[in-house]
């Protein structure tokens, strides 16, 4: 009975570790997505400025 508990305990621990990794990956993806969006908006901004004849 005791050994059964320790196994399920380890499994839970592994789940936590896995979900932590998944979460870290998710955060990383989110940061990269925001960075891409930011770069994209900056590019559009520059194109608009050029089109309007405003050079920064």
Helices and strands as residue ranges (DSSP letters): H 2-52
